[in-house]
């Protein structure tokens, strides 16, 4: 929703599908606006938006809502750039 409204980027609904869109980048090359994917047992199940400086913003739980955390709060599976 944020990327579509702010940058005109349309993505699939599920994090698993989104992981196949854009192009993969390394953590070292990640920049603000890149997507960070997390998973369990080899399957992607969560996505966050990289803010830069080692931080991400993401929907945590229904109770806590949208939060900012360290990118390594869980081990990232993949970083994807969808913005030019």
N, C-alpha and C positions, 0 to 999 in steps of 0.2 A: 504494500500500500504506500509506504513512504517513498520508495524508489519510483513507483509509477507516478505519483503526484508531484514529486520534486524534480525528477529527471526524465520522465517519460519512458522508463524502463518497465516492460511488462514481463513478469516471471510466472512460472507455474505455481500452483497453490502449495504443494507439499515440499518440505525441505529436501526430501530424497530426490525429487525431480529437479529442484532448483540447483542441486549440486552438479548436475550435468549441463547447466547453462553457463554462458560466459566462458572465461578461460582461467585455468588453474594458475595460481601464483604461490610462491613460497611465503612462509611467515616473514622472512627477512625482507621480502619485497612488498608485503601487504601495506596498503594505505587506506586512509579513511574512505569509507563507502564500500569496501570489499565485504563479501559475505564470508562468514566463518561457520563451518559445519562441524557438528559434533555427532557422535554415534556410539552404538553399543553393539558388540558382537558382529562387527563388520557392516552394520546397517545404519545409515544416517537417520537421525531422529530429531535433530534440533538445528536451528540456524540463528545466527546473531549477526549484527551489523558492526563491522570494525570501525572504531572511532579514532584509531591512532594511539600512539603512546601506550600500547599494550592493553587497551580497554575495549570492551564491546558493550552494546546495548541490546537487550533482548527481552522477550516476554518470558518471565521466569515461571511463575505459577499464577493461578487465578487469584490467590490471596495476596501475593506480593506485587503482581502486575509487571509493568515495564521497569527494568532495573539496569544499572551500569555495573559491570564487574570486570575483573581481570580476565583477559583473553584465555588464560590458562586455568580458569576455575574448573574446567574439565579439559581433557586432552583433545585439542582440535584434530579433526580428521582431514580437513581440506579447507583451503582458502580459494575463493573464486572472485575474479574481477568481472563485474557486469557493467561498469561505467567506463567510458573512454578516458 
